[in-house]
Amino acid sequence: NIPFLADGFQNRAIANMNTNNLAQALKDATRSIDLDPDVSGRYSVRASVYRKLGKIALAEADEATVARLRK
């Protein structure tokens, strides 16, 4: 089931972000988006990873996607 798999990658991204494994967190967050791109929370997680990496423009782009999806 694709949404459940995407949830798994999203949850692993959060766990990796919380343990400061940011490279893997970014990969997992992006994979969750690739699998299920219509869920705003997936972009929120990746935006948080981007912010921790100092990639503010990318974080803001994902935050804009969150706003668009929530309308």
All heavy atoms as TSV, in Angstrom:
chain	resi	resn	atom	element	x	y	z
A	1	ASN	N	N	0.844	-1.170	0.000
A	1	ASN	CA	C	0.000	0.000	0.000
A	1	ASN	C	C	0.894	1.239	0.000
A	1	ASN	O	O	1.619	1.496	0.967
A	1	ASN	CB	C	-0.903	-0.059	1.230
A	1	ASN	CG	C	-1.944	1.018	1.254
A	1	ASN	OD1	O	-1.670	2.148	0.889
A	1	ASN	ND2	N	-3.124	0.668	1.708
A	2	ILE	N	N	0.819	1.994	-1.071
A	2	ILE	CA	C	1.718	3.140	-1.269
A	2	ILE	C	C	1.620	4.195	-0.154
A	2	ILE	O	O	2.653	4.643	0.357
A	2	ILE	CB	C	1.493	3.775	-2.662
A	2	ILE	CG1	C	1.814	2.777	-3.769
A	2	ILE	CG2	C	2.301	5.056	-2.832
A	2	ILE	CD1	C	3.244	2.317	-3.807
A	3	PRO	N	N	0.429	4.625	0.270
A	3	PRO	CA	C	0.383	5.629	1.340
A	3	PRO	C	C	1.037	5.150	2.640
A	3	PRO	O	O	1.698	5.929	3.324
A	3	PRO	CB	C	-1.112	5.886	1.535
A	3	PRO	CG	C	-1.713	5.566	0.209
A	3	PRO	CD	C	-0.910	4.395	-0.300
A	4	PHE	N	N	0.882	3.864	2.975
A	4	PHE	CA	C	1.520	3.347	4.187
A	4	PHE	C	C	3.041	3.326	4.046
A	4	PHE	O	O	3.777	3.625	4.989
A	4	PHE	CB	C	1.010	1.959	4.540
A	4	PHE	CG	C	-0.401	1.945	5.052
A	4	PHE	CD1	C	-1.296	0.980	4.606
A	4	PHE	CD2	C	-0.847	2.878	5.968
A	4	PHE	CE1	C	-2.605	0.958	5.083
A	4	PHE	CE2	C	-2.150	2.866	6.453
A	4	PHE	CZ	C	-3.024	1.902	6.001
A	5	LEU	N	N	3.520	2.965	2.862
A	5	LEU	CA	C	4.960	2.975	2.614
A	5	LEU	C	C	5.496	4.402	2.722
A	5	LEU	O	O	6.545	4.638	3.343
A	5	LEU	CB	C	5.255	2.385	1.238
A	5	LEU	CG	C	6.718	2.249	0.842
A	5	LEU	CD1	C	7.473	1.350	1.825
A	5	LEU	CD2	C	6.827	1.693	-0.571
A	6	ALA	N	N	4.766	5.344	2.136
A	6	ALA	CA	C	5.172	6.755	2.225
A	6	ALA	C	C	5.183	7.224	3.676
A	6	ALA	O	O	6.092	7.960	4.091
A	6	ALA	CB	C	4.239	7.620	1.379
A	7	ASP	N	N	4.180	6.793	4.460
A	7	ASP	CA	C	4.163	7.127	5.892
A	7	ASP	C	C	5.412	6.596	6.587
A	7	ASP	O	O	5.986	7.268	7.451
A	7	ASP	CB	C	2.923	6.548	6.575
A	7	ASP	CG	C	1.645	7.280	6.252
A	7	ASP	OD1	O	1.705	8.404	5.698
A	7	ASP	OD2	O	0.561	6.716	6.532
A	8	GLY	N	N	5.815	5.396	6.236
A	8	GLY	CA	C	7.008	4.804	6.837
A	8	GLY	C	C	8.252	5.623	6.551
A	8	GLY	O	O	9.066	5.877	7.448
A	9	PHE	N	N	8.398	6.045	5.299
A	9	PHE	CA	C	9.549	6.882	4.953
A	9	PHE	C	C	9.479	8.223	5.680
A	9	PHE	O	O	10.501	8.743	6.145
A	9	PHE	CB	C	9.639	7.102	3.440
A	9	PHE	CG	C	10.306	5.975	2.713
A	9	PHE	CD1	C	9.559	5.079	1.973
A	9	PHE	CD2	C	11.675	5.794	2.771
A	9	PHE	CE1	C	10.164	4.031	1.290
A	9	PHE	CE2	C	12.300	4.756	2.104
A	9	PHE	CZ	C	11.538	3.870	1.359
A	10	GLN	N	N	8.270	8.784	5.794
A	10	GLN	CA	C	8.122	10.053	6.511
A	10	GLN	C	C	8.499	9.891	7.976
A	10	GLN	O	O	9.230	10.730	8.530
A	10	GLN	CB	C	6.684	10.557	6.382
A	10	GLN	CG	C	6.453	11.876	7.075
A	10	GLN	CD	C	5.031	12.380	6.903
A	10	GLN	OE1	O	4.348	12.032	5.953
A	10	GLN	NE2	N	4.595	13.221	7.810
A	11	ASN	N	N	8.032	8.841	8.593
A	11	ASN	CA	C	8.360	8.608	10.011
A	11	ASN	C	C	9.849	8.377	10.202
A	11	ASN	O	O	10.439	8.857	11.179
A	11	ASN	CB	C	7.554	7.431	10.549
A	11	ASN	CG	C	6.091	7.768	10.700
A	11	ASN	OD1	O	5.723	8.918	10.853
A	11	ASN	ND2	N	5.236	6.755	10.653
A	12	ARG	N	N	10.465	7.644	9.272
A	12	ARG	CA	C	11.900	7.421	9.381
A	12	ARG	C	C	12.663	8.727	9.167
A	12	ARG	O	O	13.683	8.976	9.817
A	12	ARG	CB	C	12.354	6.347	8.390
A	12	ARG	CG	C	13.770	5.867	8.684
A	12	ARG	CD	C	14.109	4.634	7.924
A	12	ARG	NE	N	14.402	4.943	6.535
A	12	ARG	CZ	C	14.846	4.051	5.665
A	12	ARG	NH1	N	15.008	2.788	6.024
A	12	ARG	NH2	N	15.102	4.393	4.420
A	13	ALA	N	N	12.154	9.580	8.292
A	13	ALA	CA	C	12.783	10.892	8.086
A	13	ALA	C	C	12.770	11.693	9.379
A	13	ALA	O	O	13.769	12.324	9.750
A	13	ALA	CB	C	12.069	11.652	6.970
A	14	ILE	N	N	11.637	11.660	10.082
A	14	ILE	CA	C	11.537	12.385	11.354
A	14	ILE	C	C	12.520	11.811	12.372
A	14	ILE	O	O	13.214	12.565	13.066
A	14	ILE	CB	C	10.089	12.331	11.881
A	14	ILE	CG1	C	9.160	13.128	10.956
A	14	ILE	CG2	C	10.003	12.857	13.312
A	14	ILE	CD1	C	7.683	12.879	11.186
A	15	ALA	N	N	12.588	10.491	12.454
A	15	ALA	CA	C	13.524	9.856	13.394
A	15	ALA	C	C	14.961	10.226	13.052
A	15	ALA	O	O	15.757	10.555	13.947
A	15	ALA	CB	C	13.343	8.345	13.372
A	16	ASN	N	N	15.307	10.193	11.773
A	16	ASN	CA	C	16.667	10.551	11.366
A	16	ASN	C	C	16.964	12.018	11.634
A	16	ASN	O	O	18.070	12.368	12.050
A	16	ASN	CB	C	16.890	10.212	9.893
A	16	ASN	CG	C	17.176	8.753	9.677
A	16	ASN	OD1	O	17.962	8.156	10.403
A	16	ASN	ND2	N	16.532	8.154	8.694
A	17	MET	N	N	15.981	12.876	11.422
A	17	MET	CA	C	16.180	14.297	11.700
A	17	MET	C	C	16.424	14.506	13.198
A	17	MET	O	O	17.294	15.280	13.589
A	17	MET	CB	C	14.963	15.099	11.239
A	17	MET	CG	C	15.112	16.591	11.437
A	17	MET	SD	S	13.745	17.568	10.753
A	17	MET	CE	C	12.318	16.818	11.492
A	18	ASN	N	N	15.668	13.791	14.017
A	18	ASN	CA	C	15.804	13.948	15.466
A	18	ASN	C	C	17.104	13.391	16.004
A	18	ASN	O	O	17.525	13.760	17.105
A	18	ASN	CB	C	14.615	13.303	16.175
A	18	ASN	CG	C	13.342	14.100	15.984
A	18	ASN	OD1	O	13.382	15.304	15.741
A	18	ASN	ND2	N	12.206	13.438	16.072
A	19	THR	N	N	17.750	12.517	15.253
A	19	THR	CA	C	19.053	11.981	15.665
A	19	THR	C	C	20.189	12.630	14.880
A	19	THR	O	O	21.320	12.161	14.899
A	19	THR	CB	C	19.105	10.449	15.503
A	19	THR	OG1	O	18.846	10.104	14.143
A	19	THR	CG2	C	18.104	9.775	16.421
A	20	ASN	N	N	19.853	13.719	14.185
A	20	ASN	CA	C	20.825	14.528	13.447
A	20	ASN	C	C	21.463	13.797	12.267
A	20	ASN	O	O	22.550	14.150	11.833
A	20	ASN	CB	C	21.897	15.093	14.377
A	20	ASN	CG	C	22.013	16.591	14.236
A	20	ASN	OD1	O	21.142	17.231	13.663
A	20	ASN	ND2	N	23.079	17.147	14.747
A	21	ASN	N	N	20.791	12.784	11.742
A	21	ASN	CA	C	21.229	12.106	10.527
A	21	ASN	C	C	20.502	12.779	9.365
A	21	ASN	O	O	19.572	12.226	8.779
A	21	ASN	CB	C	20.914	10.611	10.613
A	21	ASN	CG	C	21.473	9.837	9.448
A	21	ASN	OD1	O	22.044	10.398	8.521
A	21	ASN	ND2	N	21.285	8.527	9.480
A	22	LEU	N	N	20.920	13.995	9.061
A	22	LEU	CA	C	20.168	14.848	8.152
A	22	LEU	C	C	20.216	14.385	6.703
A	22	LEU	O	O	19.233	14.537	5.973
A	22	LEU	CB	C	20.637	16.287	8.274
A	22	LEU	CG	C	20.459	16.907	9.666
A	22	LEU	CD1	C	20.970	18.341	9.685
A	22	LEU	CD2	C	19.011	16.838	10.111
A	23	ALA	N	N	21.329	13.807	6.271
A	23	ALA	CA	C	21.412	13.327	4.892
A	23	ALA	C	C	20.384	12.228	4.652
A	23	ALA	O	O	19.663	12.238	3.640
A	23	ALA	CB	C	22.823	12.832	4.582
A	24	GLN	N	N	20.285	11.292	5.573
A	24	GLN	CA	C	19.307	10.210	5.427
A	24	GLN	C	C	17.888	10.740	5.617
A	24	GLN	O	O	16.964	10.303	4.940
A	24	GLN	CB	C	19.585	9.075	6.405
A	24	GLN	CG	C	18.708	7.854	6.168
A	24	GLN	CD	C	18.902	7.245	4.790
A	24	GLN	OE1	O	20.030	7.007	4.362
A	24	GLN	NE2	N	17.817	7.009	4.082
A	25	ALA	N	N	17.715	11.694	6.507
A	25	ALA	CA	C	16.393	12.293	6.711
A	25	ALA	C	C	15.897	12.935	5.425
A	25	ALA	O	O	14.722	12.781	5.061
A	25	ALA	CB	C	16.445	13.322	7.835
A	26	LEU	N	N	16.781	13.633	4.731
A	26	LEU	CA	C	16.401	14.269	3.474
A	26	LEU	C	C	16.017	13.226	2.427
A	26	LEU	O	O	15.011	13.379	1.728
A	26	LEU	CB	C	17.539	15.159	2.970
A	26	LEU	CG	C	17.266	15.918	1.688
A	26	LEU	CD1	C	16.029	16.805	1.820
A	26	LEU	CD2	C	18.482	16.748	1.303
A	27	LYS	N	N	16.800	12.154	2.336
A	27	LYS	CA	C	16.471	11.086	1.384
A	27	LYS	C	C	15.111	10.473	1.689
A	27	LYS	O	O	14.297	10.247	0.788
A	27	LYS	CB	C	17.539	9.999	1.419
A	27	LYS	CG	C	18.854	10.400	0.803
A	27	LYS	CD	C	19.869	9.278	0.926
A	27	LYS	CE	C	21.234	9.731	0.470
A	27	LYS	NZ	N	22.251	8.686	0.669
A	28	ASP	N	N	14.860	10.188	2.953
A	28	ASP	CA	C	13.597	9.565	3.344
A	28	ASP	C	C	12.411	10.505	3.123
A	28	ASP	O	O	11.356	10.075	2.645
A	28	ASP	CB	C	13.643	9.122	4.805
A	28	ASP	CG	C	14.571	7.943	5.025
A	28	ASP	OD1	O	14.872	7.213	4.061
A	28	ASP	OD2	O	14.989	7.742	6.180
A	29	ALA	N	N	12.577	11.773	3.460
A	29	ALA	CA	C	11.496	12.738	3.262
A	29	ALA	C	C	11.173	12.888	1.778
A	29	ALA	O	O	10.005	12.915	1.385
A	29	ALA	CB	C	11.875	14.092	3.874
A	30	THR	N	N	12.203	12.952	0.969
A	30	THR	CA	C	11.998	13.073	-0.471
A	30	THR	C	C	11.341	11.820	-1.035
A	30	THR	O	O	10.440	11.900	-1.877
A	30	THR	CB	C	13.333	13.356	-1.178
A	30	THR	OG1	O	13.849	14.597	-0.676
A	30	THR	CG2	C	13.160	13.459	-2.685
A	31	ARG	N	N	11.742	10.664	-0.549
A	31	ARG	CA	C	11.122	9.403	-1.003
A	31	ARG	C	C	9.647	9.368	-0.624
A	31	ARG	O	O	8.818	8.920	-1.415
A	31	ARG	CB	C	11.868	8.210	-0.396
A	31	ARG	CG	C	11.341	6.879	-0.863
A	31	ARG	CD	C	11.722	6.598	-2.307
A	31	ARG	NE	N	11.288	5.247	-2.642
A	31	ARG	CZ	C	10.528	4.945	-3.686
A	31	ARG	NH1	N	10.172	5.882	-4.529
A	31	ARG	NH2	N	10.159	3.711	-3.912
A	32	SER	N	N	9.305	9.846	0.554
A	32	SER	CA	C	7.897	9.862	0.957
A	32	SER	C	C	7.078	10.766	0.027
A	32	SER	O	O	5.948	10.429	-0.332
A	32	SER	CB	C	7.736	10.280	2.415
A	32	SER	OG	O	7.932	11.659	2.597
A	33	ILE	N	N	7.659	11.868	-0.385
A	33	ILE	CA	C	6.983	12.782	-1.315
A	33	ILE	C	C	6.851	12.136	-2.690
A	33	ILE	O	O	5.799	12.215	-3.329
A	33	ILE	CB	C	7.729	14.126	-1.400
A	33	ILE	CG1	C	7.581	14.890	-0.086
A	33	ILE	CG2	C	7.238	14.957	-2.585
A	33	ILE	CD1	C	8.507	16.071	0.057
A	34	ASP	N	N	7.907	11.481	-3.138
A	34	ASP	CA	C	7.859	10.820	-4.437
A	34	ASP	C	C	6.746	9.773	-4.487
A	34	ASP	O	O	6.072	9.619	-5.509
A	34	ASP	CB	C	9.201	10.149	-4.757
A	34	ASP	CG	C	10.310	11.144	-5.028
A	34	ASP	OD1	O	10.027	12.331	-5.291
A	34	ASP	OD2	O	11.488	10.723	-4.966
A	35	LEU	N	N	6.562	9.071	-3.393
A	35	LEU	CA	C	5.541	8.022	-3.343
A	35	LEU	C	C	4.123	8.568	-3.237
A	35	LEU	O	O	3.184	7.994	-3.801
A	35	LEU	CB	C	5.810	7.093	-2.151
A	35	LEU	CG	C	6.993	6.154	-2.286
A	35	LEU	CD1	C	7.331	5.530	-0.932
A	35	LEU	CD2	C	6.695	5.070	-3.316
A	36	ASP	N	N	3.947	9.652	-2.503
A	36	ASP	CA	C	2.598	10.162	-2.202
A	36	ASP	C	C	2.658	11.689	-2.116
A	36	ASP	O	O	2.676	12.261	-1.028
A	36	ASP	CB	C	2.124	9.544	-0.885
A	36	ASP	CG	C	0.656	9.722	-0.626
A	36	ASP	OD1	O	-0.088	10.119	-1.539
A	36	ASP	OD2	O	0.230	9.441	0.522
A	37	PRO	N	N	2.692	12.356	-3.268
A	37	PRO	CA	C	2.968	13.797	-3.293
A	37	PRO	C	C	1.814	14.718	-2.896
A	37	PRO	O	O	2.003	15.932	-2.847
A	37	PRO	CB	C	3.357	14.040	-4.757
A	37	PRO	CG	C	2.637	12.981	-5.510
A	37	PRO	CD	C	2.613	11.778	-4.600
A	38	ASP	N	N	0.653	14.169	-2.604
A	38	ASP	CA	C	-0.494	15.024	-2.301
A	38	ASP	C	C	-0.752	15.217	-0.814
A	38	ASP	O	O	-1.803	15.738	-0.430
A	38	ASP	CB	C	-1.748	14.452	-2.970
A	38	ASP	CG	C	-1.636	14.456	-4.485
A	38	ASP	OD1	O	-1.025	15.399	-5.027
A	38	ASP	OD2	O	-2.141	13.514	-5.118
A	39	VAL	N	N	0.197	14.819	0.040
A	39	VAL	CA	C	0.040	14.945	1.495
A	39	VAL	C	C	0.952	16.076	1.984
A	39	VAL	O	O	2.180	15.993	1.875
A	39	VAL	CB	C	0.378	13.611	2.201
A	39	VAL	CG1	C	0.301	13.762	3.706
A	39	VAL	CG2	C	-0.559	12.512	1.714
A	40	SER	N	N	0.341	17.121	2.516
A	40	SER	CA	C	1.107	18.316	2.893
A	40	SER	C	C	2.142	18.044	3.974
A	40	SER	O	O	3.216	18.649	3.970
A	40	SER	CB	C	0.157	19.427	3.339
A	40	SER	OG	O	-0.533	19.067	4.514
A	41	GLY	N	N	1.841	17.143	4.888
A	41	GLY	CA	C	2.770	16.865	5.978
A	41	GLY	C	C	4.115	16.354	5.516
A	41	GLY	O	O	5.131	16.565	6.177
A	42	ARG	N	N	4.139	15.698	4.380
A	42	ARG	CA	C	5.408	15.184	3.855
A	42	ARG	C	C	6.343	16.345	3.497
A	42	ARG	O	O	7.545	16.289	3.726
A	42	ARG	CB	C	5.154	14.301	2.643
A	42	ARG	CG	C	4.195	13.162	2.949
A	42	ARG	CD	C	4.229	12.060	1.959
A	42	ARG	NE	N	3.081	11.167	2.070
A	42	ARG	CZ	C	2.807	10.372	3.089
A	42	ARG	NH1	N	3.588	10.371	4.147
A	42	ARG	NH2	N	1.749	9.579	3.076
A	43	TYR	N	N	5.764	17.397	2.941
A	43	TYR	CA	C	6.554	18.580	2.594
A	43	TYR	C	C	6.987	19.338	3.848
A	43	TYR	O	O	8.075	19.920	3.876
A	43	TYR	CB	C	5.761	19.496	1.660
A	43	TYR	CG	C	5.500	18.878	0.318
A	43	TYR	CD1	C	4.336	18.145	0.096
A	43	TYR	CD2	C	6.407	19.000	-0.726
A	43	TYR	CE1	C	4.078	17.551	-1.133
A	43	TYR	CE2	C	6.168	18.418	-1.959
A	43	TYR	CZ	C	5.003	17.695	-2.158
A	43	TYR	OH	O	4.759	17.104	-3.381
A	44	SER	N	N	6.156	19.315	4.889
A	44	SER	CA	C	6.526	19.967	6.153
A	44	SER	C	C	7.762	19.321	6.759
A	44	SER	O	O	8.652	20.013	7.259
A	44	SER	CB	C	5.371	19.883	7.153
A	44	SER	OG	O	4.297	20.655	6.746
A	45	VAL	N	N	7.797	18.002	6.702
A	45	VAL	CA	C	8.955	17.287	7.249
A	45	VAL	C	C	10.201	17.653	6.461
A	45	VAL	O	O	11.244	17.983	7.037
A	45	VAL	CB	C	8.715	15.761	7.240
A	45	VAL	CG1	C	9.988	15.007	7.584
A	45	VAL	CG2	C	7.594	15.384	8.191
A	46	ARG	N	N	10.096	17.616	5.128
A	46	ARG	CA	C	11.281	17.939	4.328
A	46	ARG	C	C	11.697	19.391	4.529
A	46	ARG	O	O	12.895	19.693	4.590
A	46	ARG	CB	C	11.041	17.639	2.853
A	46	ARG	CG	C	12.344	17.730	2.053
A	46	ARG	CD	C	12.222	17.222	0.662
A	46	ARG	NE	N	11.385	18.108	-0.151
A	46	ARG	CZ	C	11.164	17.910	-1.440
A	46	ARG	NH1	N	11.681	16.855	-2.060
A	46	ARG	NH2	N	10.394	18.744	-2.117
A	47	ALA	N	N	10.731	20.296	4.695
A	47	ALA	CA	C	11.074	21.694	4.957
A	47	ALA	C	C	11.864	21.818	6.254
A	47	ALA	O	O	12.836	22.588	6.330
A	47	ALA	CB	C	9.813	22.544	5.012
A	48	SER	N	N	11.484	21.057	7.256
A	48	SER	CA	C	12.216	21.080	8.531
A	48	SER	C	C	13.648	20.586	8.356
A	48	SER	O	O	14.586	21.150	8.929
A	48	SER	CB	C	11.499	20.219	9.569
A	48	SER	OG	O	10.243	20.766	9.870
A	49	VAL	N	N	13.807	19.549	7.559
A	49	VAL	CA	C	15.161	19.035	7.285
A	49	VAL	C	C	15.968	20.093	6.550
A	49	VAL	O	O	17.121	20.372	6.915
A	49	VAL	CB	C	15.113	17.724	6.475
A	49	VAL	CG1	C	16.530	17.266	6.107
A	49	VAL	CG2	C	14.382	16.630	7.235
A	50	TYR	N	N	15.371	20.682	5.526
A	50	TYR	CA	C	16.078	21.730	4.782
A	50	TYR	C	C	16.496	22.872	5.705
A	50	TYR	O	O	17.611	23.385	5.585
A	50	TYR	CB	C	15.202	22.290	3.658
A	50	TYR	CG	C	15.176	21.468	2.392
A	50	TYR	CD1	C	13.999	21.337	1.668
A	50	TYR	CD2	C	16.318	20.844	1.892
A	50	TYR	CE1	C	13.960	20.607	0.483
A	50	TYR	CE2	C	16.292	20.116	0.717
A	50	TYR	CZ	C	15.110	20.000	0.017
A	50	TYR	OH	O	15.079	19.286	-1.149
A	51	ARG	N	N	15.635	23.275	6.627
A	51	ARG	CA	C	15.989	24.361	7.548
A	51	ARG	C	C	17.185	23.969	8.416
A	51	ARG	O	O	18.076	24.779	8.646
A	51	ARG	CB	C	14.792	24.752	8.410
A	51	ARG	CG	C	13.784	25.561	7.633
A	51	ARG	CD	C	12.837	26.339	8.513
A	51	ARG	NE	N	11.952	27.129	7.673
A	51	ARG	CZ	C	12.257	28.312	7.152
A	51	ARG	NH1	N	13.425	28.846	7.386
A	51	ARG	NH2	N	11.387	28.963	6.402
A	52	LYS	N	N	17.184	22.726	8.897
A	52	LYS	CA	C	18.322	22.279	9.707
A	52	LYS	C	C	19.609	22.261	8.892
A	52	LYS	O	O	20.696	22.435	9.442
A	52	LYS	CB	C	18.051	20.899	10.300
A	52	LYS	CG	C	17.114	20.927	11.469
A	52	LYS	CD	C	17.098	19.580	12.181
A	52	LYS	CE	C	16.494	19.761	13.544
A	52	LYS	NZ	N	17.108	18.914	14.534
A	53	LEU	N	N	19.478	22.024	7.592
A	53	LEU	CA	C	20.649	22.011	6.706
A	53	LEU	C	C	21.051	23.420	6.252
A	53	LEU	O	O	22.058	23.583	5.573
A	53	LEU	CB	C	20.367	21.141	5.475
A	53	LEU	CG	C	20.285	19.641	5.713
A	53	LEU	CD1	C	19.723	18.932	4.487
A	53	LEU	CD2	C	21.657	19.086	6.065
A	54	GLY	N	N	20.249	24.416	6.619
A	54	GLY	CA	C	20.541	25.790	6.219
A	54	GLY	C	C	20.112	26.115	4.801
A	54	GLY	O	O	20.526	27.127	4.240
A	55	LYS	N	N	19.273	25.281	4.212
A	55	LYS	CA	C	18.794	25.484	2.845
A	55	LYS	C	C	17.417	26.150	2.906
A	55	LYS	O	O	16.386	25.533	2.665
A	55	LYS	CB	C	18.751	24.154	2.096
A	55	LYS	CG	C	20.125	23.528	1.968
A	55	LYS	CD	C	20.097	22.229	1.208
A	55	LYS	CE	C	21.519	21.687	1.074
A	55	LYS	NZ	N	21.575	20.550	0.176
A	56	ILE	N	N	17.453	27.439	3.220
A	56	ILE	CA	C	16.240	28.189	3.522
A	56	ILE	C	C	15.333	28.322	2.301
A	56	ILE	O	O	14.103	28.176	2.418
A	56	ILE	CB	C	16.593	29.574	4.095
A	56	ILE	CG1	C	17.499	29.432	5.333
A	56	ILE	CG2	C	15.329	30.373	4.414
A	56	ILE	CD1	C	16.958	28.523	6.411
A	57	ALA	N	N	15.878	28.584	1.135
A	57	ALA	CA	C	15.053	28.742	-0.062
A	57	ALA	C	C	14.286	27.457	-0.371
A	57	ALA	O	O	13.106	27.497	-0.742
A	57	ALA	CB	C	15.905	29.163	-1.256
A	58	LEU	N	N	14.944	26.321	-0.211
A	58	LEU	CA	C	14.277	25.041	-0.448
A	58	LEU	C	C	13.200	24.788	0.604
A	58	LEU	O	O	12.123	24.270	0.291
A	58	LEU	CB	C	15.295	23.905	-0.477
A	58	LEU	CG	C	16.255	23.922	-1.680
A	58	LEU	CD1	C	17.353	22.886	-1.490
A	58	LEU	CD2	C	15.507	23.698	-2.976
A	59	ALA	N	N	13.489	25.155	1.836
A	59	ALA	CA	C	12.491	25.007	2.902
A	59	ALA	C	C	11.268	25.862	2.594
A	59	ALA	O	O	10.128	25.404	2.726
A	59	ALA	CB	C	13.095	25.405	4.249
A	60	GLU	N	N	11.498	27.089	2.165
A	60	GLU	CA	C	10.383	27.977	1.853
A	60	GLU	C	C	9.568	27.468	0.669
A	60	GLU	O	O	8.339	27.608	0.647
A	60	GLU	CB	C	10.901	29.389	1.600
A	60	GLU	CG	C	11.386	30.049	2.877
A	60	GLU	CD	C	12.070	31.384	2.670
A	60	GLU	OE1	O	12.383	31.736	1.495
A	60	GLU	OE2	O	12.294	32.083	3.670
A	61	ALA	N	N	10.221	26.851	-0.301
A	61	ALA	CA	C	9.495	26.278	-1.440
A	61	ALA	C	C	8.579	25.145	-0.972
A	61	ALA	O	O	7.420	25.054	-1.403
A	61	ALA	CB	C	10.480	25.778	-2.490
A	62	ASP	N	N	9.096	24.290	-0.092
A	62	ASP	CA	C	8.254	23.210	0.436
A	62	ASP	C	C	7.125	23.770	1.297
A	62	ASP	O	O	6.001	23.267	1.256
A	62	ASP	CB	C	9.091	22.214	1.241
A	62	ASP	CG	C	9.727	21.140	0.372
A	62	ASP	OD1	O	9.443	21.087	-0.844
A	62	ASP	OD2	O	10.516	20.337	0.914
A	63	GLU	N	N	7.387	24.819	2.051
A	63	GLU	CA	C	6.342	25.440	2.871
A	63	GLU	C	C	5.258	26.056	2.000
A	63	GLU	O	O	4.069	26.022	2.357
A	63	GLU	CB	C	6.966	26.454	3.819
A	63	GLU	CG	C	7.780	25.775	4.915
A	63	GLU	CD	C	8.786	26.670	5.593
A	63	GLU	OE1	O	8.987	27.826	5.162
A	63	GLU	OE2	O	9.401	26.206	6.576
A	64	ALA	N	N	5.637	26.576	0.846
A	64	ALA	CA	C	4.640	27.100	-0.101
A	64	ALA	C	C	3.775	25.964	-0.642
A	64	ALA	O	O	2.556	26.130	-0.822
A	64	ALA	CB	C	5.324	27.842	-1.236
A	65	THR	N	N	4.388	24.825	-0.869
A	65	THR	CA	C	3.618	23.649	-1.331
A	65	THR	C	C	2.644	23.203	-0.244
A	65	THR	O	O	1.501	22.840	-0.537
A	65	THR	CB	C	4.570	22.509	-1.714
A	65	THR	OG1	O	5.439	22.964	-2.761
A	65	THR	CG2	C	3.807	21.299	-2.193
A	66	VAL	N	N	3.087	23.247	1.016
A	66	VAL	CA	C	2.191	22.899	2.126
A	66	VAL	C	C	0.971	23.809	2.104
A	66	VAL	O	O	-0.180	23.344	2.187
A	66	VAL	CB	C	2.920	23.021	3.484
A	66	VAL	CG1	C	1.933	22.916	4.641
A	66	VAL	CG2	C	3.998	21.954	3.604
A	67	ALA	N	N	1.183	25.104	1.965
A	67	ALA	CA	C	0.080	26.070	1.950
A	67	ALA	C	C	-0.863	25.808	0.778
A	67	ALA	O	O	-2.089	25.846	0.940
A	67	ALA	CB	C	0.628	27.491	1.890
A	68	ARG	N	N	-0.309	25.492	-0.382
A	68	ARG	CA	C	-1.124	25.220	-1.565
A	68	ARG	C	C	-1.965	23.959	-1.357
A	68	ARG	O	O	-3.147	23.939	-1.696
A	68	ARG	CB	C	-0.232	25.075	-2.793
A	68	ARG	CG	C	-1.005	24.801	-4.082
A	68	ARG	CD	C	-0.082	24.673	-5.280
A	68	ARG	NE	N	1.012	23.737	-5.119
A	68	ARG	CZ	C	0.914	22.414	-5.223
A	68	ARG	NH1	N	-0.242	21.844	-5.455
A	68	ARG	NH2	N	1.984	21.648	-5.084
A	69	LEU	N	N	-1.378	22.921	-0.801
A	69	LEU	CA	C	-2.095	21.664	-0.610
A	69	LEU	C	C	-3.173	21.767	0.455
A	69	LEU	O	O	-4.170	21.033	0.409
A	69	LEU	CB	C	-1.125	20.547	-0.252
A	69	LEU	CG	C	-0.229	20.040	-1.381
A	69	LEU	CD1	C	0.815	19.078	-0.840
A	69	LEU	CD2	C	-1.055	19.396	-2.465
A	70	ARG	N	N	-3.004	22.651	1.399
A	70	ARG	CA	C	-3.981	22.788	2.498
A	70	ARG	C	C	-5.174	23.650	2.120
A	70	ARG	O	O	-6.120	23.753	2.891
A	70	ARG	CB	C	-3.302	23.345	3.748
A	70	ARG	CG	C	-2.393	22.319	4.369
A	70	ARG	CD	C	-1.844	22.776	5.681
A	70	ARG	NE	N	-1.006	21.719	6.277
A	70	ARG	CZ	C	-0.187	21.902	7.286
A	70	ARG	NH1	N	-0.093	23.094	7.844
A	70	ARG	NH2	N	0.532	20.902	7.749
A	71	LYS	N	N	-5.154	24.269	0.940
A	71	LYS	CA	C	-6.291	25.114	0.522
A	71	LYS	C	C	-7.444	24.269	0.053
A	71	LYS	O	O	-7.389	23.197	-0.374
A	71	LYS	CB	C	-5.862	26.059	-0.594
A	71	LYS	CG	C	-5.037	27.191	-0.073
A	71	LYS	CD	C	-4.757	28.175	-1.158
A	71	LYS	CE	C	-3.915	29.307	-0.600
A	71	LYS	NZ	N	-3.668	30.339	-1.553
